[in-house]
Amino acid sequence: MPNPTQLFPSTEDEGLNFRLWVGILLPPIAGGINTMVGYAVSNYDCNVHNRHFATLVNFVCFVLCGIAAFTAFSTRQKIDQRKDDNSLSLFHTRRFMFRLGLAISAGFAVMIIAGFVSVLILHPCDL
């Protein structure tokens, strides 16, 4: 049975892996926060007849998607340098995660923008 410590190279950059995972996992979290907190805040916004909190929730979640995209994009140079491992499989895996992080960030940003458009178009009690 192989030793688990021998499966992964000891020179692998764990910070790079962490940033790639942040780029993939943060946008769905931001989208979930936008949906759940947005519905909870819409009742309050109806009672006070303004949309400030719903707009704030959309803005914060959009910024989280931007942070995730920036975090994923910041790994691009290190992925291309391949200092920690010369294997092609690790290079292709990281490049896939980089592209997936950008795509997921863009998709959830569009979802959040669509939610913000509904906040702008509808009255506070219609949300």
Secondary structure, 3 states (H helix, E strand, C coil): CCCHHHHCCCCCCHHHHHHHHHHHHHHHHHHHHHHHHHHHHHHHHHHHCCCHHHHHHHHHHHHHHHHHHHHHHCCHHHHHHCCCCCCHHHHHHHHHHHHHHHHHHHHHHHHHHHHHHHHHHCCHHHC
